[in-house]
Amino acid sequence: MFLLKKILWNKNSFLLIICLCALCIGSLHAQKTSGAFYTNKYPDFFREAGYSQAAIDAKLNKVYQSLFEGPKKIYFEVGDSMAYVSDIKNHDARTEGLSYGMMIAVQLNKKNVFDKIWRWTKKYLQHPSGPRKGYFAWSINPATMKQNSPGTASDGELYFITDLLFASNRWGNNTGINYYKEARFILDNMWKKDGSDGGIFNLLNTQHKQICFTPEGGNYDYTDPSYQLPAFFEVWALYAKDGHAQFYKECADTARAFLHRACSSATALNTDITDFEGEPLGRGMKPAFRYDSWRVPMNIAMDYNWFGKDKSWQLNYAKRIQIFFKSKGMDSFKDQYNIDGSEPAQILQAGGFKKLRHSLGLVSTIATTEMIHKDSFDFVHALWNARLKPYSDGYFDPYYDGLLYLFSLMHLSGRYHIIKPLVH
């Protein structure tokens, strides 16, 4: 009997040790991957910076209403069931803004807005057949309903797929639109494209495991760093369930490694177009940090906040880019630079204006880096005090400035989430 008890005690002790080891390993894993996906915690950095919940809610509501409901809005309803988002300074609607509008709607639980934008986008921009089937024309004139180009800008599809997966998770697929089916329609058709039919390719360069600039012809062989959203590829790996989860995980890791190379070790700036190694490419202009580049800090901050898989490098990146912009003056840094930090000889114009300015869109995205590294909340305070209004020369951009402004407010207030499936 004594021997039997001893054996049972030893067996139970062994099991206890195994359980304790598993708990320790799990704890270490949670520490290593402490992003919001694992913790379900999205910090409110405005609260941490001293602003009241009422003031934060009021600011978010004011900016949303300005963009979607106010006299200078960028959201326009068409009949009772459709709507679009317009880059009003360029007199078009483009997949970039439409997909941003859908992301804002799903994050803020505005199903009616989401559904209206999707119906319009699907009807007027998605190719129902042919070599581009499933893809979208990137730009259309909403006054004439004539597509400006049938070609695809890969970031639009990147957002649309993520938008639809989140909508499926948030609202289910039995409320009028089967969001998951719509996401799979894009993805399934994407995987059928290898360049053999009209030179149309996968959105993801399958050799380099990176998103391409456009999936057409030679554009398939280079990228835009602001399209490199590792957090979105993680979302696809989790929720697309199309048999390519491992590939999407590898795309996420490759995107992180790419950003290490593309961002200057000195200034942390990146050019707007590069090859897959991160080397700058020029397309009629000398490569520089310009409008598309503004999105990279926000994308990196989102990946840090959501998944936390590259924290060491991302922390160093946030410190470097904050030091650079602070050195240029918190209230005066410009919106275009050479990646060595000097002012560019060539300025990319916007809305008919060719001028360096202290742009709200860039003020917004740089502020999100304080989700990674808090520098006395200087950039958060700068964003809080910024306003969406015309510049002194009359230039006004509620589209790009405004959407990046609202995205950044959502990130910093903890309102931009990985939307997980409903639990019944």
Secondary structure as UniProt FT lines:
FT   HELIX           2..32
FT   HELIX           36..39
FT   HELIX           45..48
FT   TURN            49..50
FT   HELIX           53..68
FT   TURN            71..72
FT   STRAND          75..78
FT   TURN            79..81
FT   STRAND          82..85
FT   TURN            88..91
FT   STRAND          92..94
FT   HELIX           95..107
FT   TURN            108..109
FT   HELIX           111..124
FT   TURN            131..134
FT   STRAND          139..141
FT   TURN            142..145
FT   STRAND          146..149
FT   HELIX           154..171
FT   HELIX           179..190
FT   TURN            191..192
FT   TURN            196..199
FT   STRAND          200..201
FT   STRAND          204..205
FT   TURN            206..209
FT   STRAND          210..211
FT   HELIX           217..221
FT   HELIX           225..227
FT   HELIX           230..239
FT   HELIX           245..262
FT   TURN            265..267
FT   TURN            276..277
FT   HELIX           291..294
FT   HELIX           295..306
FT   HELIX           311..327
FT   TURN            330..332
FT   TURN            339..340
FT   TURN            351..352
FT   HELIX           360..368
FT   HELIX           369..371
FT   TURN            376..377
FT   HELIX           378..385
FT   TURN            392..393
FT   TURN            398..399
FT   HELIX           400..412
FT   TURN            413..414
//
